[in-house]
Amino acid sequence: MNISAAQFDGQAIRRVYDEASETWWFSVVDVVQLLTQQADYQTARKYWNQLKHRLDKEGSQSVTNCHRLKLPAADGKNYLTDVATAETLLRIVQTIPSPKAEPIKLWLAKVGYERMQELADPALSLNRARETWQQHGRSGKWIQQRMTGQETRNKLTDYWREHGVQPGQEFAILTNLIHQEWSGLSVQQHKAAKNLKTHNLRDHMSEAELIFTALAELSTRQVAETQQATGLSQNKTAAAVGGRIAKQARQQLEQQTGRSVVTGDNYLAPPTAPVLPADAKK
């Protein structure tokens, strides 16, 4: 999952993009704080807890459709936070009297509309990603490799989805297995080596790391297709084989160059003052 903060009327709304389900999840408390115009985050959180209790007693599906994910707070730590999709948030917004309700409805609708556009024309999503990477100073060569790797990744997840592997946890298990095999590190260990917390690991890979990740995932898909792997167990076998193929190539390159492919380098910007809600603790 990729965590970021979107700005609305000068306030940060924390959000999470779930690549497996292709869904944006937004922090409910951040939206409630904006609507109730509370300067204090804890007051907004209490307001949401009371509203959640009332909606639950009324049998509203809005509360049922909320999930809890760990999001970063101003103190740099992650806390479990109620999150909801744009559709569910629109229902919650309707229950809160606020002069800001209509603008945020339009904002949420715009987010949903952009996602619908991207589903109809995936090139729009790619163009937005390219523009973002360019703004972050990535080279044209890096961007091309990142996009090529994403295409390879999408073909692999398409195969998994069509052969009995469930998006979400099972995708994550296989992804981690492939990564562990080729790099010698789990995804979390690799992120820790790069000092990443909520960031997308691939957005902070070197060109070589992107290439070997793509090789591992390409090999995994072709092995799975050859073996006609179905379900998590059979695809775990294919994932291990695909990862090892890339591992062997990595080791050969490292022997020739004397340099490690897997690095702790990242593209993090210099630290700035936090923009997330103060005291956002659970």
N, C-alpha and C positions, 0 to 999 in steps of 0.2 A: 504494500500500500504506500501511496505517496501523499505525505501530509504537507499542507501549505496554508497560508493565510490570505484570504481575499479581502480587499478593502471595500467597505461600504460606508459612505458618509463619514469618512475619517476614522472608522473603527474596524479593527481586524475581526473577521469571521473565520475561525479555524475550520478547515475542511480536509477531507480525506478522499483520495481517489482510489477506489478498489479496481485494479486492473483486471482481476479475474471476472468480476461481474460487470465491469465498465460502468460503475455507479459513483456519483459524488455523494458523500455524506458530510453534513454540516453540523457544527456544534450548536445544539439547541439553546444552551445557556447564553452563548454569544449573541444569538438573534434576540432572545428574550431581553438581554441587557440593553440592546439597541432600541427595541420597541418600547421598553418601560423607561428608557432614558435614565438608567441608574448609573451613577458614577462608580459605585461600589459593586464589584463582581459578586461578593458573597450575598449581598441583598438580592441581586438578580437570580442567584442560584436558589435562594429560599423562595422567591416568587415562583420559579419554575417547579420546585418541589411541591408547593401548594397547588399550583395549577395541574400538575401531573396527577396528584391525588384526586382532585375533583374530576378530571377527565376520565380517570380510571373508574371512579364510582359511577359515572354516567355511561360507562361501557364504550367509550370512544376508542376507535382503532388506532388513533394517533399515538397513544402511549404504547400500545402493543407493537407498533411498527418502529419504535425507537430502539436503537441498539446502544451498546456501550463500548467505546474504543479508547485506548490510551492516547491522549493528546498532550502536547507540550504546554507548560505554563510559563509565566514570566520568570520563575525561579530556575528554569532549565530542566525541571523534572517532568515526567509524564504521569498523568493521572487519568483514571477511568472517567469518561465524560459521555453524557447522553448525546447521541448523534442521530440525525434523521435525513432522509432523502428530501429533495426539493418538494416533491409531492406531499409528503407528510408535513413538512414545515409550513406549507401553504395552509394546511388545515389548522395547525397550531396558531399561526398568525391570525387567523380569523377569530380566534377566541380571546385575543388581547386587544382591548381598545387603545388605539395609539394613532396619532397623526402620521407616524412613520410607516404605518401598516401598508398603505397602498404603494409607496415607492419600493419597499422591500418585496412586495408581491411581484412587482414588475421586474425587479432584479432576479428573483428566483425563476420567474418565467423565462427571462432571457437566458439564464444558465441552461434551463431545460431545452429551449429552442436551439441554442448552439449545439447541444449534444445531439439533438435530432438531425441537425444539418450535417454533423460529422458522420452520423450513421448512414445518411443518404449519400454523402460524398466524403469518404475517408481522407481525401486529399486535403480538406480543410483542416482536419486535425493535424496532419503532417506539417502543413504550412505554419500553423500556430506553434507547433513544437520547434520547427526550424527557426522561426523568428525569436523564440525565447532563448534558444541556445546561442544564436548570434548575439543577442543582447548581453548574454553572459560571457561573451568573448571566446566561444569555441571556434576552432578553425573549420574551414569548409571540409577538409579531409576527415576531421573527427565527426562532424555532423553526418557526413555520408556514411561513415562506418556505423554510427549509432542507429541510423535509420535502416540500414541493411540488416543489422543485428535484430532490430525490432521486427522486421518482416520475417526473418528466420524464426524468431520467437513465436510470432503469431501462427505460423504454419504448424509449429509443434503443438501449441495449445489447441489449435483446431483439431489436430489428430487426437489428442487426449480427449477432448470433448465428445468426439464422434465415436470413441472406443471405450466408453464406460468409466472414464476418470472424471471425478466431480470437481468443478471449479471451487476455488477456496482452499481448504486445508489440503486436499489431495494434490492439487496443483503445486502448492507450497512444498509439500514433502518431496515431490519429484524434482522440482527446481533446486531445492537445497541439496538433494542427492547428486545431481549433475554437477553443481558448483563445487561440492566437496571433493568429488572425484577428480575434476580437472585442475582445481586450484590448490587443493590440500587444506582449504579453509571452508567452514560453513558460511552461508550468506551473512549471518550475524557476526561471525569472527572477522570476515572481510570488511564489513561496515565499521566494526570497532577499530580495525587497523587503520582505516581511513578517517577515523574520528567522526563518523556519521551517526546520526541518531534517527531522525525522521525522514532523511533524504532517500531518494531513489539511488541505489548503489550503482546502477548502470550509467546514471548521469555523471558519476564521478570516476568512471573507469578510464584508464589510459586507452590509447588506440589498440595496443597489444591485448589488453584485458578484454576489450570488446570483441576482438577477432577470435580469441580462444573461447570466449563464452559462446559466440555464434557457431564456432566449429563443434563444440560439445553438443549444442542443441540440434544442429543439423545432423550430426552423427546419430544422436539419440532417435530423431524422427526416422531416419533411414533404416536404422536397426529395427525399430518398432514396426515399421511397415513391412520389412522383410520377414520378421517373425510373426506378423499379424497380432501383435500384442494387444490384449484387451484387459481392461480393469487395472487397478492400482498395482497388484502384485506383479503381473507380467510386464507392465511398463516400468516398474522399479528395476527389473533386470535389464531392460533396454537402456534405461537412464544410466545405470552403472557402467555398461559397456561404452555408451556414447561419451561419458565423461572421461573414461580411461583412454579412449582414442585421443582426445584433446590433451590429456595429461602427458602422453608419450610425445606428442608434437611439442608441447611446452618444454619438456625436459631436454629434448634435442636442441631446441633454440637456445635455451639457457646454457647448455654445454658449449655451444659455438660462440656465444656472445659474452658469457661470463656475467650476464645481468639477469636479475629476477624479473619475470613477467609480472607477477603479483606484487603490487606496491602499496604503500600507505599514502600515496599522493592523492589529493582531492582538488576540487575546484571551488571550495568554500570561499565565500567572500570574507573580508576582514570583519571581526565582530562589530556589531553596532548596537545601539540601545534597543532593548526589547520593545516590540510593538504589540505583544499579546496582552490579554487582560490581566490586570494585577490580581494577585492572590487567587489564581484559578486553581484551586486545590480540591481534591476529593478525599 
